[in-house]
């Protein structure tokens, strides 16, 4: 996937969450059904990608597996993912956000999980694959890092999903040339009809 940002890859078995406190809506992972990974004779597991926010990725890493998606379109229940030929589409819904509790970091982050899925037990909707959680093996994760100043780069508009909180933080963030600055410094809005300057 093309991006003015950077991707970092980590094998799933090397990922861990030091401390994860489940939220009020979190459910404990269920026992996996091994039959969901039994592929028909002559077939094999298919490569897929699932995009998500860093916040959701933390729960996936802590649990070691997926749970069914909360957004269920077309009556399809499961984990939404893209086949290898539609990998680029994951960027449209892997929500980018600032790192939690780090006011100095000016990067946005999102995650892409590399998967092996048993397509024989899954279904699809609108080109996306919808897989039962037990039919998925997580191979690794790509962490996408994008400097917020490149959010409006040529060709990037419409390419990614940004959390609503990002826009609020951009509006109030105190930064100047990559350094924290006083309250009178920040994002300068150009006056229509005047040349944009870097000040």
Helices and strands as residue ranges (DSSP letters): E 6-11, G 12-14, G 34-37, E 46-52, H 54-63, E 79-83, G 84-92, E 97-98, E 107-117, G 119-121, E 123-125, E 128-131, G 133-135, E 136-147, G 148-150, H 164-172, E 175-176, E 179-180
